[in-house]
Amino acid sequence: MVALLDRKLLEVLAALKNMPRTGWVQRGVPPAIAETVASHLLEASVLCLEIGVELASIGFMRSEDVYRAAAIALVHDVGEGLVGDLNKLVSREIGDLKDEIEEKAVRSIGSGEILSLYREYKEGSTLPSRLARICDKLSTYIQARRYAALGYGVEEIAETSLEEIRSMARDMCRDNHGCGKIIDSYIGKSL
């Protein structure tokens, strides 16, 4: 079983490292410079770690939740290594079927831990998963700002991501102003 897991996981990781994110390519970013799914996962995970440490320092979350959030962010799109990065239109049209297909793909990797983290992200009911979702969108927003500075027409992605970040941050932070300020500071750093 270990050899099968290792081979399958290595195939998925290789695919993620070489798979440009569809939204960028559809908006004119050349595949050769388009952010890959793997680089997005890494950035989202590091953002979780950094933001989470700050949230832990104000008592908003526990240290162990910070590391769980970073791990969740690191694998939240791992299913795309098997099914591809579907665009928003297709994702909306097929709805829950997309989630079912992706979960089946993640399950086929054979890692109970990756599957558990993936499911936690999709459910979005824990503090670590909510932070991972924010960092997913924050990474997308930051990358959109980078591409916009290069002249690519990605404003719609930036605007949508920013709206989603703010909405999710309100839900996660509730009345904790320190939490909201920390999230806002990372939005501001990307401007």
VOMI-920117 format. One record per atom (N, C-alpha, C): residue in one letter; x, y, z. Coordinates in steps of 0.001 Angstrom, whole numbers, padded with zeros to 6 digits, always signed. Example, Ala and Ser with C-alpha at 12.3 -4.5 7.8 and 13.67 -1.06 7.14 Angstrom:
% VOMI-920117
A+013190-005690+007800 A+012300-004500+007800 A+013200-003300+007800 S+012850-002250+007080 S+013670-001060+007140 S+012900+000030+007870 
% end
This chain:
% VOMI-920117
M+000825-001201+000000 M+000000+000000+000000 M+000863+001257+000000 V+001974+001240+000721 V+002831+002421+000790 V+003372+002777-000592 A+003816+001784-001348 A+004356+002053-002684 A+003280+002651-003592 L+002050+002135-003513 L+000953+002672-004319 L+000661+004111-003923 L+000587+004372-002614 L+000341+005728-002134 L+001439+006657-002624 D+002679+006257-002458 D+003793+007101-002859 D+003740+007428-004350 R+003495+006404-005184 R+003465+006628-006628 R+002303+007543-007020 K+001144+007272-006492 K-000042+008073-006812 K+000149+009512-006330 L+000638+009667-005114 L+000843+010994-004569 L+001885+011762-005383 L+002957+011105-005766 L+003982+011759-006572 L+003445+012179-007940 E+002578+011363-008519 E+001948+011724-009795 E+001067+012962-009634 V+000304+013001-008544 V-000576+014147-008284 V+000256+015401-008058 L+001312+015283-007270 L+002164+016444-007004 L+002813+016962-008283 A+003269+016052-009124 A+003864+016465-010400 A+002833+017200-011257 A+001624+016689-011286 A+000564+017343-012071 A+000288+018750-011536 L+000205+018886-010212 L-000077+020191-009612 L+001032+021199-009902 K+002272+020727-009922 K+003411+021615-010189 K+003419+022122-011626 N+002795+021366-012519 N+002820+021712-013945 N+001486+022223-014476 M+000502+022384-013615 M-000846+022759-014049 M-001117+024244-013807 P-001144+025050-014878 P-001486+026460-014688 P-002945+026589-014249 R-003212+027562-013408 R-004587+027791-012972 R-005389+028350-014147 T-006516+027730-014384 T-007340+027996-015559 T-007783+029443-015675 G-008205+030049-014583 G-008722+031416-014626 G-007726+032413-015184 W-006449+032217-014862 W-005426+033135-015372 W-005253+032959-016882 V-005166+031722-017313 V-004946+031447-018734 V-006138+031950-019558 Q-007338+031763-019043 Q-008530+032229-019761 Q-008587+033751-019886 R-007847+034437-019033 R-007829+035897-019089 R-006562+036431-019734 G-005872+035566-020474 G-004759+036019-021290 G-003368+035880-020704 V-003255+035377-019487 V-001925+035159-018918 V-001338+033939-019635 P-000171+034084-020243 P+000425+032948-020959 P+000697+031768-020015 P+000406+030553-020450 P+000638+029387-019587 P+002057+029318-019018 A+003032+029819-019768 A+004419+029751-019306 A+004667+030587-018052 I+003842+031626-017838 I+004032+032440-016637 I+002832+032369-015690 A+001824+031589-016053 A+000639+031473-015206 A+000981+030721-013921 E+000428+031207-012839 E+000586+030544-011545 E+000099+029104-011655 T+000853+028174-011118 T+000416+026780-011098 T-000435+026530-009861 V-001167+025433-009880 V-001965+025062-008715 V-001049+024856-007508 A+000102+024216-007715 A+001033+023970-006600 A+001549+025269-006003 S+001884+026247-006842 S+002392+027509-006282 S+001286+028243-005536 H+000050+028123-005997 H-001082+028705-005273 H-001242+028029-003907 L-001149+026709-003884 L-001289+025989-002618 L-000204+026409-001629 L+001017+026548-002106 L+002115+026945-001237 L+001875+028347-000669 E+001513+029288-001541 E+001295+030654-001070 E+000152+030715-000061 A-000951+030035-000345 A-002088+030033+000579 A-001680+029446+001931 S-000870+028401+001907 S-000429+027755+003144 S+000481+028674+003959 V+001423+029324+003296 V+002331+030240+004006 V+001550+031429+004566 L+000592+031940+003816 L-000253+033019+004323 L-001003+032569+005572 C-001515+031345+005565 C-002205+030804+006746 C-001277+030773+007952 L-000079+030334+007716 L+000896+030250+008794 L+001164+031647+009374 E+001438+032602+008529 E+001763+033956+008985 E+000566+034643+009657 I-000578+034591+009000 I-001773+035221+009573 I-002173+034485+010845 G-002102+033174+010809 G-002473+032381+011976 G-001615+032681+013194 V-000320+032850+013000 V+000564+033187+014120 V+000130+034524+014736 E-000214+035480+013887 E-000690+036765+014406 E-002019+036607+015140 L-002913+035789+014587 L-004203+035557+015255 L-004007+034843+016591 A-003049+033928+016649 A-002751+033234+017906 A-002166+034205+018928 S-001378+035170+018464 S-000739+036121+019390 S-001760+037022+020089 I-002945+037191+019497 I-003998+037990+020152 I-005032+037079+020827 G-004745+035782+020862 G-005636+034841+021535 G-006855+034432+020733 F-006863+034728+019430 F-008030+034387+018615 F-008066+032909+018260 M-006893+032294+018108 M-006856+030868+017792 M-005669+030228+018494 R-005744+028904+018637 R-004668+028151+019276 R-003561+027877+018267 S-002349+027728+018776 S-001193+027461+017905 S-001407+026221+017053 E-001955+025161+017649 E-002163+023932+016869 E-003162+024139+015735 D-004096+025071+015925 D-005039+025385+014853 D-004360+026140+013709 V-003320+026910+014041 V-002566+027625+013015 V-001940+026612+012059 Y-001302+025597+012618 Y-000622+024602+011786 Y-001624+023742+011019 R-002762+023487+011626 R-003805+022735+010908 R-004325+023560+009735 A-004532+024859+009937 A-004994+025739+008855 A-003992+025734+007706 A-002701+025816+008037 A-001669+025807+006993 A-001677+024481+006238 A-001873+023380+006959 A-001930+022061+006306 A-003166+021945+005425 I-004283+022459+005902 I-005515+022437+005096 I-005313+023230+003812 A-004731+024423+003935 A-004496+025258+002754 A-003549+024568+001777 L-002602+023826+002303 L-001610+023159+001458 L-002229+022070+000576 V-003344+021483+001008 V-003936+020382+000230 V-005334+020688-000304 H-005829+021905-000121 H-007240+022157-000437 H-007606+021946-001905 D-006646+022072-002815 D-006916+021845-004242 D-006208+020604-004783 V-005798+019707-003905 V-005010+018551-004342 V-005776+017674-005337 G-007083+017637-005247 G-007893+016862-006188 G-007742+017314-007625 E-007371+018586-007812 E-007184+019114-009163 E-006020+018427-009877 G-005123+017826-009116 G-004025+017085-009731 G-004515+015877-010508 L-005729+015440-010220 L-006321+014301-010936 L-007453+014708-011872 V-008231+015724-011503 V-009402+016090-012322 V-009217+017375-013100 G-008148+018125-012816 G-007908+019388-013499 G-008511+020555-012746 D-008140+021746-013171 D-008624+022981-012567 D-009787+023485-013411 L-010992+023167-012985 L-012181+023557-013739 L-012454+025047-013568 N-012919+025684-014633 N-013226+027103-014518 N-014523+027321-013739 K-014766+028578-013366 K-015927+028920-012528 K-017255+028531-013175 L-017380+028760-014481 L-018638+028453-015169 L-018954+026967-015062 V-017991+026137-015386 V-018206+024687-015318 V-018485+024271-013879 S-017706+024797-012950 S-017895+024457-011534 S-019304+024783-011067 R-019795+025977-011447 R-021165+026358-011054 R-022199+025461-011710 E-021997+025156-012987 E-022973+024362-013729 E-023110+022941-013184 I-021988+022340-012797 I-022076+020954-012321 I-022257+020867-010807 G-022104+021993-010114 G-022428+022086-008691 G-021777+021028-007814 D-022621+020317-007063 D-022138+019317-006105 D-021386+018180-006773 L-021665+017944-008037 L-020969+016865-008747 L-019462+017115-008772 K-019056+018367-008903 K-017628+018711-008887 K-017002+018272-007566 D-017661+018601-006458 D-017139+018228-005142 D-017058+016711-004993 E-018075+016012-005493 E-018077+014547-005404 E-016927+013945-006207 I-016717+014457-007410 I-015635+013951-008269 I-014277+014239-007637 E-014105+015471-007135 E-012832+015828-006510 E-012574+014996-005265 E-013604+014781-004444 E-013397+013972-003237 E-013022+012539-003605 K-013653+012002-004626 K-013302+010655-005076 K-011851+010625-005543 A-011418+011667-006230 A-010027+011753-006678 A-009076+011819-005487 V-009408+012653-004510 V-008557+012777-003316 V-008511+011434-002576 R-009652+010783-002477 R-009698+009470-001814 R-008796+008473-002530 S-008721+008571-003854 S-007916+007610-004632 S-006419+007767-004376 I-006003+008900-003812 I-004588+009095-003475 I-004167+008099-002403 G-005095+007774-001513 G-004820+006766-000498 G-004304+007293+000825 S-004340+008613+001013 S-003869+009212+002267 S-005063+009647+003102 G-005231+009011+004231 G-006317+009385+005133 G-006170+010804+005655 E-004932+011228+005898 E-004705+012585+006421 E-005053+013640+005380 I-004624+013444+004148 I-004949+014408+003091 I-006456+014459+002881 L-007103+013317+002874 L-008558+013274+002714 L-009255+014005+003859 S-008787+013803+005076 S-009375+014467+006233 S-009233+015983+006137 L-008053+016455+005778 L-007818+017897+005629 L-008667+018473+004502 Y-008743+017742+003387 Y-009543+018173+002242 Y-011020+018309+002642 R-011533+017306+003339 R-012939+017338+003769 R-013193+018498+004727 E-012244+018721+005629 E-012399+019820+006585 E-012479+021156+005840 Y-011656+021318+004812 Y-011699+022542+004003 Y-013067+022681+003343 K-013533+021616+002713 K-014808+021680+001994 K-015972+021984+002933 E-015955+021404+004138 E-017032+021644+005101 E-016976+023072+005634 G-015783+023580+005846 G-015608+024961+006272 G-016209+025310+007617 S-016335+024336+008509 S-017001+024590+009784 S-016047+024811+010951 T-014761+024550+010765 T-013800+024736+011850 T-013041+026040+011638 L-012467+026558+012715 L-011671+027775+012599 L-010489+027582+011648 P-009739+026471+011744 P-008648+026287+010774 P-009132+026258+009320 S-010263+025635+009059 S-010752+025580+007673 S-011228+026943+007202 R-011796+027731+008092 R-012237+029078+007702 R-011034+029965+007378 L-009965+029849+008180 L-008760+030613+007877 L-008158+030141+006556 A-008141+028829+006316 A-007606+028302+005054 A-008391+028827+003863 R-009693+028939+003996 R-010515+029478+002904 R-010194+030946+002634 I-010004+031703+003699 I-009625+033110+003536 I-008279+033203+002832 C-007328+032380+003259 C-005984+032432+002670 C-005980+031952+001220 D-006855+031034+000878 D-007026+030605-000518 D-007405+031822-001365 K-008417+032550-000923 K-008876+033726-001681 K-007857+034856-001627 L-007158+035000-000494 L-006141+036039-000381 L-004989+035775-001348 S-004585+034535-001466 S-003542+034176-002425 S-003990+034513-003851 T-005232+034202-004169 T-005768+034520-005493 T-005810+036029-005709 Y-006233+036767-004703 Y-006283+038227-004792 Y-004884+038806-005022 I-003922+038334-004261 I-002543+038827-004391 I-002009+038543-005798 Q-002273+037328-006295 Q-001795+036980-007637 Q-002501+037828-008699 A-003768+038101-008496 A-004497+038962-009438 A-003880+040354-009464 R-003509+040866-008320 R-002860+042182-008261 R-001517+042147-009007 R-000786+041054-008871 R+000484+040926-009593 R+000252+040956-011104 Y-000727+040186-011562 Y-001006+040146-012996 Y-001580+041458-013501 A-002411+042107-012701 A-002958+043409-013102 A-001828+044425-013288 A-000835+044375-012420 A+000315+045288-012536 A+001099+045042-013820 L+000991+043819-014363 L+001661+043489-015624 L+000777+043790-016843 G-000451+044251-016572 G-001337+044639-017660 G-002353+043583-018090 Y-002452+042495-017365 Y-003447+041469-017712 Y-004810+041844-017137 G-005860+041503-017862 G-007218+041852-017467 G-007819+040887-016465 V-007375+040971-015245 V-007826+040045-014204 V-008583+040768-013085 E-009058+041971-013371 E-009715+042776-012349 E-010920+042060-011739 E-011672+041349-012576 E-012851+040638-012073 E-012452+039618-011006 I-011368+038904-011227 I-010909+037922-010242 I-010483+038637-008961 A-009766+039757-009103 A-009329+040507-007920 A-010538+040993-007122 E-011510+041582-007800 E-012680+042125-007116 E-013496+041032-006433 T-013734+039936-007136 T-014498+038833-006565 T-013778+038236-005364 S-012467+038051-005492 S-011687+037491-004389 S-011734+038402-003173 L-011594+039702-003395 L-011622+040661-002295 L-012974+040642-001581 E-014058+040590-002344 E-015394+040511-001735 E-015526+039247-000889 E-015037+038126-001422 E-015129+036867-000689 E-014268+036897+000576 I-013078+037463+000493 I-012208+037573+001676 I-012920+038367+002760 R-013453+039505+002394 R-014106+040373+003387 R-015323+039701+004016 S-016105+039016+003201 S-017275+038308+003720 S-016870+037182+004663 M-015889+036382+004247 M-015438+035274+005098 M-014771+035783+006370 A-014034+036887+006273 A-013380+037452+007460 A-014421+037953+008457 R-015482+038592+007956 R-016564+039032+008858 R-017161+037836+009587 D-017409+036749+008853 D-017994+035561+009466 D-017039+034923+010480 M-015759+034875+010150 M-014800+034228+011034 M-014491+035100+012248 C-014255+036374+012029 C-013807+037254+013108 C-014952+037714+014007 R-016121+037795+013459 R-017300+038304+014168 R-016990+039634+014835 D-017018+039706+016150 D-016804+040979+016852 D-015368+041185+017303 N-014458+040323+016867 N-013057+040464+017271 N-012363+041416+016297 H-012219+042665+016716 H-011652+043689+015831 H-010182+043430+015520 G-009465+042829+016449 G-008060+042499+016209 G-007918+041530+015055 C-008808+040555+015003 C-008805+039578+013912 C-009037+040282+012580 G-010046+041119+012528 G-010354+041844+011300 G-009210+042735+010845 K-008551+043376+011799 K-007424+044253+011456 K-006266+043452+010869 I-006025+042274+011415 I-004937+041437+010894 I-005222+041033+009453 I-006439+040574+009183 I-006801+040174+007813 I-006696+041392+006884 D-007242+042521+007322 D-007178+043744+006508 D-005746+044160+006227 S-004852+043957+007193 S-003465+044359+006980 S-002826+043545+005851 Y-003217+042281+005709 Y-002656+041462+004627 Y-003258+041857+003275 I-004502+042295+003294 I-005092+042816+002053 I-004325+044075+001656 G-004093+044940+002635 G-003378+046190+002376 G-001956+045982+001908 K-001290+044954+002408 K+000091+044683+002002 K+000184+044296+000534 S-000901+043824-000020 S-000864+043370-001415 S-001179+044487-002407 L-001556+045644-001908 L-001900+046754-002807 L-000677+047429-003388 
% end
